[in-house]
C-alpha cells in the first residue's frame, strides 16, 4: 500500500513524502531492501510527529510503520510490555493504566509511536527523576538492509542499542520494543499551580519543587520585558493515591484547514499571553486533574499545527547547562521580545543529571525551553541566527527531533558522537536532516 503527501508536523520544510506501508513484520525487511534498491535510500516514518526534517527521507520515499500496531506480550506482575513499533503511546496508556501501570516517561503528545519514542529518545516532565525514554527500554528488535534481524539490549549488540536510542531512525527499522512500565496508584494527578513573576523566580521554584515532585513544568510569557521577563506559571504534579484508574475520553476540537496566513502574530500573542497568565494565576493552588490534561494539553485539538498557516512553523527547542542557564535564557527571551515574535505554548523545564544510553540523546543537566514560530523566511533566518549564537555560547544544544534549520557545524559540535552513529548507520537509510547536518 502506498500513501502520498506525508509531511512532518511543522510542515516545514515542505517536502511531501510518499510512503509504502508494510503491515506485517515479516514484510518490513524485504520492503527496506526493495526501497534501497529502487530509490537508493529510504527512512522509517511513524506517526509524523517530528517537527522538522529528521523524519523526512532524503529521497522523499519512506517506509510508513503505523501498520505495525499490535501488542505482543505483557507481564502484569512486573510491568514489562512488548509491542510493535507502530503502537502509539496513547494505545499503550489505554491498555496499561487500568491495570495500575504508567509510561515511565512521556513527551507532550500521546500520538508518538513506540518506534518514534526510541528513535528520538523522548523526554518528559519528569526528566529530573526518570531520565529519557531510552533508560526504560529493555530491548528491541532491529531490522537492517545489510544483515539478519537482531535483538539489541544493554548487554547484547550494545553498540547498536546505544546508537538506535536517539539515533533518528538511521540504524535500522525498529520492529518491536520491550519496555519497563512504572507502577502508579492512580491515573489522576495532584497538581500545585504557582504563578511566578520572572525568570529568577522560576529558577528558584523549579529547584525547590522539582526535588520534591515527580513532574514539573512551566509555561512562560515569552513577550515579557524588564522586571516581568520570563514570568509564567509553574505546575508540579504527583500521581494521586486514590486507586482511580479511569481514562476519561476527552472531546477533541478540530482545526479544519490551514489559513493562508498565520493568525499567530504580535497582537494575538500579546492578548493570549496576558489572558492566559492572569487566568492561570487566579486559579493557582492545589488541584486534582486527569493525566491527559496535564501531559497532553494540545492533544485535545486535532490538527492544531494548522493554526500556524500554510507556510507551517518551526519549533525551537534547546537545553543549556545550569551554570549558564540564567544568562542564556535572559538573552534568549530578550531577543524574542525585541522582535515581537514568540509562541502561545512556551514550555520551560528542568532536566536532571541522569544520563541516557543513547549516543545522540538531547537532554543534558540544565534548563530546556521550547517555542513555536510561524515560518517567515527572512525573520526566521535572522532571529534564529541570533538564538543559535546564544545557545552555542552557553554550551547548549538544540533538539534534532524538532529542528529544521540547525547548521551542520552546530550539530556536529553539540553531538560529537555523530561519527560513531554514522559508522553504524544502515546504508539504505538517510534523512534530510542527516544529509543537511553531516555532509
N, C-alpha and C positions, 0 to 999 in steps of 0.2 A: 504494500500500500504506500502511495506517495502523497505527501502533503506539501503544499507550496505556501509561500509568503509567511513563513515563520520569522519572528523577529525577537530581539532582546526586549526586556521590559521597558527600557528607556526609549526605545525606538530611535536611538542614535548610537552609532552611525546607522543610516538606513541602508541595509544590505539584506534584502529578503532571502531567506534560506528555503531550500527545497529539502524535505525530509523523507527518508524511507523509514518505514515503521515495522521492524520485526516484532511480532507479538509473542513469540515463543523463544525461550532461552536458547534452544538448540539452533535457532536461525541467526543469532546475533553474530557469532564469529564468522560464519560464511558471509553474512552481509557486510561485515567490516572488511574482509578480504576483497570482496567484489567491489566495494566502493573505492578501496585503494587502487585496485587495478583499473577501474573505469575513470576515476577523477584524479588520481594521484594521492590525495588526502581527503579526509572527512573529519567529523568531530561528533562525539555523543551530545545529544540535546535532550534535556529533561522536560521541565515544565515552563521553560523560558523565563525564569525569574532573575537571572543575572541581568544587570542593568546596562552594561556596556558591550564590548565586543569579545569578551572572553568566551561567550557561548556561541559565537559566530564562526563557522568554518572558513578558512582561507579560500576554499573553492566554492563556498556558498551551498555545499551539499552536506547535510548532516544525517546522522542516524538518530531518529526520534525514538526514545525508550520509554515513553509513558505507558506503552502497552505491557511492559513488564511490571505488573501491579498486583502480584499475588503474595500472600503471606505463606511462608514455608514451614516454620516451626516456632513454638513458644514454650518456655518453661515458666509457668506462673509462680512457682516457688522461688526461683532465683531471679526472675525478671530478665531472662535472656530471650531476645526476639530475633528471628531470622526472616528477612523478607526480600523480595526482588527490588532492584534499584529504582524502578519506576513508581513504587509506592510513595505517596505523599506523606508528609509529616501529619497532616490532618487525618488521613486514614489510620495512621499509627495511633494517634490520640484517641480516635473513636473506638479502637479495639482495646487499648491498654488502660485508659483512665478508669473505666467502670470496674476494672479488676485491681485497682489500687496502685497502678504504676504510672509513671510520667516520663516523658523525654527528659533526660538529664540536662540537655542544652537545646534551646530552640531559638531560631532567629525571629525577626519581626513579621514573618508570614508563615502560615501553615501549608502554603501551596508549593513549597520546595519539595523535591523528591529526595529520597534517601541517597541516591547517587549524586545528586547536586550538593547535598549537605556534606558528603565526603569530599567531593572534588573541590569545594570552596572552603572546607573546614570551618563551617559557620560557627558563630558565637552568639551569645545572648545576653540577657540582663543579669546573669549570674556568673559571668566570666571570672569574677574575683573569687568565686567559690568552686566552680566546676571546670574552669578552663574551656577549651573548644570542644566541638562535637567529636573530633577525632580521638580525643582521650577516652571516649566511651565506645569506640568501635573495636570489637574483639577480633574480628576477622572479616574478610570479604573475598569473593571470587573475582578474578581479573581475567578478561579475555583480550588477547593481543593478536595482531595480524601475523606476528613472526614466531610464535611458539604455541605450545599447547596450553589449555586453561590451567591456571594455578591458583592456589589459595594463599592469601597474604595475611600475616599476623605479626605481632611484635617480635616473635622468635622464629618466624617462618617466612622466607622471602622478604626479610626485613627491609631491604633496600627499596623494593617496590611498594611495600606497605607505607613507608615514610614518604616516598615520592608521590604516591597516589592521593594521600590525605593532603588536601590543599593544592593538588597538582593540576587543577583546572581541566581535568578530563583528558590529559595528554599522554598518560602512561598506559592506557588501555580502556576497555569498557568494563565498568563495574557491573557484574551480573547480579549479585545479591550481597546483602550486608547483614552481619550479625552484630547486634547492639545490646549493650548492657543498660537496662532501664533503671529508673530511680524510684524507690517506694515513696508514696505520699499518703497522707491521712485524709486528703480532701482534694477535689478538683477546684475548690474555691480558694481565694487568696485574701488574707488580711493585709490591707494596704495602709500606708501612712503618707498622706499628701502634705507637702510643705512648700510654701512659696518662698523664693529667695530673691534678693534684690539685685545681686550682681554676681559676677564670676567668682570672686573670692569667697562669697558665701556658699556657692555650690561646692567649691573645692573642700571647704571645711565640713559641710553637710555630708558629702559623699564619703569623706574619710571616716567620719564617725558612724554613719548609718550602714554603709556597705559592710563594715566589720561585724555588724550585729544581725544582718538580714540576708536571706538567700538571694533576693533580687533587688536591684536598684537601677533607676534610670531617670533622666531629666529631659524635659522639653525646655528649650531656651528661645527667647525672643532675639533672633539674630539681627534685628534692626535697632536694638537698644544702643544708646550712646551715653558717654560721660559716666555719671555715677550709676546709671542703670545698665551699663554694658554687661551683657550676659545674664540679665535677670531671667527667671524662669520658674518652673515647677518641678520639684523632685518627688518621686514616688518610690518608696521601698515596699517590699512585699515578702510574705512568707505563706506557705500553704497552711490553711486552717486545719483544725483537728476535729472537725465535725462529722467525719466519715460520710460526707456527701460527695458522691461521685457522678452527679448528673452532668451531662454535657448539653446544655440548652442550645437549641438551634437559633442562630441569630438571623434576623431579617436582613437581607442584603439589598442595598440600593445599587443602582447601575448607572454608570455614565455611558449614554448610548452612542456617542460619537466624539471624535476629537475635533474641536473647533479649529478654524483656520488660523486663529491667533491664540496665544496663551492668556487665560484670564488671571494667571498668577503674575502680578506686577507690583510696582512700588506702592500703589494705592490700596489694592486689595490686601496685600501683605500687612501693611500698617494697620488696617482696620481689623483684620483677623487676629493678628498677634495681640493687639490691645484687648480685644474682646475675650480671647482665649485665656490670657493671663489673669484678667480680672475675674472671670467666671470660675476658673480653677482655684484661684486664691480664696475666693469666697466660700468654696467647698472644702478647704483644707481641713485635715484631720483624719481620723481612722475611718475605714470602711471595709466591707466585705464584698468582693466582686467575683464574677466568674473568670476563669483563666483566659478565655478568648478575648475579653475586653481589655485585659492587661497586656497580654503578649501580642495580640494581633489587631490593633485598633483599625488599621486600614483594610483588613480583610472583609470588613462589613460593606465595603464599597467596591463593587465589581468594576474592573477596568478603570481604576482610579488614575492610572497613568495617562489616560486620555485628557485629563484636566490640564495637562501642560501643552496641549495643542498638537498640530500635525507635525511640527518640527521635532517633537519629543523633548526629552530633558536629560540632563546628566546629574547623577548623584556624585557628590564629592565626599568620600569618607576617608578619614585619616586617623592615625594614632601617633601621639608624641609621648616621649618618656616623662615621668613625673618631674624630673629635675628641670625640664624646660617647658613644661606644660603651661604654666601660668602666663609667661611672657608670650609664648607662641599663640595661645588662644586669644589673648588680648589683641595681638597684631592681626590675627585671622579675622576676628569679629569686627575690628576697626575697618579693615579693608572691605569687608562685605557691606557694612553700614554706609561707608562712604560712597558706594556705587548704587545704593538703594536696591541691591539685588538680595536674594535670600530665598527662604523656604518656609512654607507653612509648618512642615514637620522637620524640626532641627533636634536631633537626638544626641544627647551628651551622656557619656557613661564612663565609669572607671574600669579599666582592665587590670586583672590581677597578675601575680607572678608565675602561675602555673604554665609550664612550657607545653606546647603542642608537640605531638610526634611528627607533624608534617614539616617537610623541608621548606615550603613556601607559605606557611600559615601567616596570616595577617597580624593578629593581636600581639602586642608586647605590653609589659607592665607600664601603665600610664593612663592617659585620658584619650578617649575616642570621640570624634564629632562627625556626624553625618548630616548633610543638607542636600536638597534638590534644587537645581537651577534650570529654568526653561532654556532650551537651546537657542542661543543667539550667537552666531558665528564670531562676530567681532568682539562683543562684550565678553563672551565666554573665554576666548583666547587671551584677551588682555587680563581679565580678572584671574583666571586660572594660573597664568604665568606668575602673578604676584603671590597667590596662595601656595603654589608649588615651592617657591623660594622660601616661604616661611616654614613650611613643613620640612624642607631639606635642611635648612639651617638649624632647626630644632632637633635634628636627628630622628625624625619621624618617618612614616611611610604611608602610602595610600593602599587602598584595598583593591586588588585586581578584579574581584567579582563585581565591583561597582564602577570600574574605570572605563573611560572611553577617550582619554587624552594623554595619560602619563607618558613622559618621554622615556625612550629606551635607557638613557643614561640614569635617570632617577630610579627606574625599576631595577636595573642591574646593581646599582649601588645599595638600594634598600633590601634587595633579596639576593645576596651573593651566592646562595645555593642554587641559583637558576641553572648554572652549568651542570651541576650534578643531575638535575631533573632532565636537562637536555640530553644527557648521556643515556637516560632511561626512557626517553620519550618513544612511544610507538611510532615507527616511521610512516604509518598510514594516518596519523593524526596531526592536525595543525589548525590552530585558531588564528583569527585575525589579530587578536591581542598578542599572541606569542610571536607571530610574524612581525608585528609592529615594534615590539619592545626588545627583541633579541637579535634582529638582523641588522 
